[in-house]
């Protein structure tokens, strides 16, 4: 079987005083506390979510 492409994302910013849709995007990515790291499947929808909250997350590795 082929290995699925994954991407590691770390939350670097707080969702406090951010619009509700940005907070919900972080929850959708599985992030809710600064410093959390999640390994997600590398799909266009996940890339779009990361782009929406790019100021609060960083890509650790692809």
MDAnalysis code that builds the backbone (N, CA, C; Angstrom):
import MDAnalysis as mda
import numpy as np

u = mda.Universe.empty(186, n_residues=62, atom_resindex=np.repeat(np.arange(62), 3), trajectory=True)
u.add_TopologyAttr("name", ["N", "CA", "C"] * 62)
u.add_TopologyAttr("resid", np.arange(1, 63))
u.add_TopologyAttr("resname", ["UNK", "UNK", "UNK", "UNK", "UNK", "UNK", "UNK", "UNK", "UNK", "UNK", "UNK", "UNK", "UNK", "UNK", "UNK", "UNK", "UNK", "UNK", "UNK", "UNK", "UNK", "UNK", "UNK", "UNK", "UNK", "UNK", "UNK", "UNK", "UNK", "UNK", "UNK", "UNK", "UNK", "UNK", "UNK", "UNK", "UNK", "UNK", "UNK", "UNK", "UNK", "UNK", "UNK", "UNK", "UNK", "UNK", "UNK", "UNK", "UNK", "UNK", "UNK", "UNK", "UNK", "UNK", "UNK", "UNK", "UNK", "UNK", "UNK", "UNK", "UNK", "UNK"])
u.atoms.positions = np.array([
    [0.838, -1.198, 0.000],
    [0.000, 0.000, 0.000],
    [0.870, 1.243, 0.000],
    [0.397, 2.239, -0.680],
    [1.125, 3.500, -0.716],
    [0.886, 4.270, 0.580],
    [1.931, 4.922, 1.057],
    [1.819, 5.714, 2.276],
    [1.080, 7.017, 1.957],
    [0.128, 7.345, 2.782],
    [-0.610, 8.598, 2.573],
    [0.253, 9.773, 2.984],
    [0.154, 10.845, 2.223],
    [0.908, 12.046, 2.556],
    [0.284, 12.706, 3.772],
    [1.146, 13.063, 4.718],
    [0.668, 13.740, 5.918],
    [1.455, 15.029, 6.111],
    [0.901, 15.872, 6.942],
    [1.504, 17.167, 7.241],
    [1.351, 17.407, 8.738],
    [2.410, 17.853, 9.401],
    [2.350, 18.157, 10.834],
    [2.157, 19.658, 11.001],
    [1.186, 20.012, 11.828],
    [0.837, 21.416, 12.047],
    [0.889, 21.702, 13.537],
    [1.502, 22.814, 13.919],
    [1.578, 23.228, 15.326],
    [0.847, 24.570, 15.478],
    [0.047, 24.673, 16.528],
    [-0.637, 25.934, 16.817],
    [0.330, 26.851, 17.543],
    [0.491, 28.069, 17.023],
    [1.418, 29.027, 17.611],
    [0.719, 30.261, 18.170],
    [-0.539, 30.456, 17.814],
    [-1.256, 31.639, 18.273],
    [-2.535, 31.275, 18.992],
    [-2.995, 32.196, 19.810],
    [-4.201, 31.982, 20.594],
    [-5.447, 32.368, 19.796],
    [-6.535, 31.609, 19.943],
    [-7.777, 31.963, 19.261],
    [-8.594, 33.033, 19.989],
    [-8.074, 33.529, 21.103],
    [-8.787, 34.566, 21.844],
    [-8.855, 35.831, 20.987],
    [-10.014, 36.462, 20.972],
    [-10.279, 37.689, 20.215],
    [-10.134, 37.489, 18.713],
    [-10.424, 36.295, 18.249],
    [-10.433, 35.990, 16.818],
    [-11.880, 35.736, 16.398],
    [-12.179, 35.914, 15.115],
    [-13.541, 35.612, 14.650],
    [-13.911, 34.155, 14.902],
    [-15.210, 33.924, 15.073],
    [-15.703, 32.596, 15.413],
    [-15.325, 31.564, 14.355],
    [-15.348, 31.944, 13.077],
    [-15.028, 30.977, 12.037],
    [-13.566, 30.532, 12.104],
    [-12.670, 31.410, 12.545],
    [-11.268, 31.018, 12.699],
    [-11.100, 30.068, 13.883],
    [-11.819, 30.307, 14.963],
    [-11.770, 29.398, 16.111],
    [-12.297, 28.024, 15.718],
    [-13.390, 28.003, 14.952],
    [-13.960, 26.733, 14.517],
    [-13.033, 26.004, 13.557],
    [-12.284, 26.734, 12.745],
    [-11.317, 26.115, 11.845],
    [-10.214, 25.426, 12.637],
    [-9.741, 26.072, 13.710],
    [-8.728, 25.440, 14.559],
    [-9.267, 24.153, 15.182],
    [-10.495, 24.173, 15.640],
    [-11.105, 22.978, 16.219],
    [-11.227, 21.894, 15.153],
    [-11.581, 22.292, 13.938],
    [-11.678, 21.339, 12.835],
    [-10.347, 20.690, 12.510],
    [-9.259, 21.425, 12.726],
    [-7.925, 20.877, 12.513],
    [-7.463, 20.035, 13.707],
    [-8.223, 20.071, 14.790],
    [-7.852, 19.313, 15.982],
    [-6.926, 20.079, 16.902],
    [-6.886, 21.399, 16.732],
    [-6.032, 22.245, 17.562],
    [-6.915, 23.115, 18.438],
    [-6.541, 23.290, 19.705],
    [-7.304, 24.189, 20.567],
    [-6.452, 24.812, 21.662],
    [-5.172, 24.446, 21.732],
    [-4.266, 25.037, 22.713],
    [-2.944, 25.345, 22.029],
    [-2.329, 26.430, 22.414],
    [-1.050, 26.818, 21.836],
    [-0.016, 25.732, 22.125],
    [0.724, 25.346, 21.103],
    [1.748, 24.332, 21.252],
    [1.312, 22.943, 20.827],
    [0.023, 22.728, 20.615],
    [-0.460, 21.414, 20.170],
    [0.026, 21.128, 18.758],
    [0.356, 19.870, 18.526],
    [0.793, 19.425, 17.200],
    [-0.127, 18.309, 16.739],
    [-0.556, 18.396, 15.481],
    [-1.404, 17.356, 14.898],
    [-0.800, 16.919, 13.577],
    [-0.922, 15.644, 13.291],
    [-0.508, 15.112, 12.006],
    [-1.778, 14.866, 11.195],
    [-1.913, 15.596, 10.095],
    [-3.133, 15.565, 9.300],
    [-2.834, 15.061, 7.899],
    [-3.848, 14.527, 7.257],
    [-3.719, 14.087, 5.874],
    [-3.573, 15.321, 4.983],
    [-2.667, 15.262, 4.043],
    [-2.380, 16.403, 3.168],
    [-3.360, 16.410, 2.001],
    [-4.475, 17.109, 2.196],
    [-5.495, 17.230, 1.160],
    [-5.735, 18.711, 0.876],
    [-6.348, 19.025, -0.252],
    [-6.638, 20.437, -0.547],
    [-7.517, 21.101, 0.510],
    [-8.459, 20.357, 1.089],
    [-9.338, 20.959, 2.103],
    [-8.559, 21.299, 3.366],
    [-7.637, 20.424, 3.775],
    [-6.816, 20.702, 4.957],
    [-5.882, 21.875, 4.664],
    [-5.310, 21.913, 3.471],
    [-4.442, 23.040, 3.092],
    [-5.211, 24.355, 3.134],
    [-6.473, 24.330, 2.711],
    [-7.293, 25.539, 2.758],
    [-7.571, 25.984, 4.180],
    [-7.806, 25.027, 5.074],
    [-8.031, 25.370, 6.476],
    [-6.774, 25.964, 7.086],
    [-5.617, 25.393, 6.740],
    [-4.354, 25.926, 7.251],
    [-4.132, 27.339, 6.736],
    [-4.451, 27.577, 5.477],
    [-4.286, 28.911, 4.898],
    [-5.187, 29.936, 5.585],
    [-6.364, 29.503, 6.006],
    [-7.313, 30.414, 6.654],
    [-6.803, 30.893, 8.008],
    [-6.065, 30.030, 8.718],
    [-5.555, 30.392, 10.039],
    [-4.021, 30.384, 10.045],
    [-3.426, 30.755, 8.931],
    [-1.962, 30.701, 8.784],
    [-1.242, 31.565, 9.810],
    [-1.897, 32.608, 10.301],
    [-1.280, 33.485, 11.289],
    [-1.261, 32.870, 12.695],
    [-1.945, 31.735, 12.877],
    [-1.998, 31.074, 14.186],
    [-1.369, 29.686, 14.180],
    [-0.921, 29.207, 13.031],
    [-0.340, 27.862, 12.946],
    [0.945, 27.914, 12.137],
    [1.761, 26.858, 12.310],
    [2.949, 26.709, 11.479],
    [3.063, 25.256, 11.062],
    [3.597, 25.036, 9.871],
    [3.808, 23.689, 9.381],
    [5.144, 23.217, 9.910],
    [5.136, 22.126, 10.677],
    [6.338, 21.598, 11.285],
    [7.105, 20.783, 10.251],
    [6.424, 19.882, 9.573],
    [7.048, 19.089, 8.519],
    [5.991, 18.600, 7.559],
    [6.432, 18.390, 6.318],
    [5.506, 17.894, 5.291],
    [5.821, 16.470, 4.975],
])
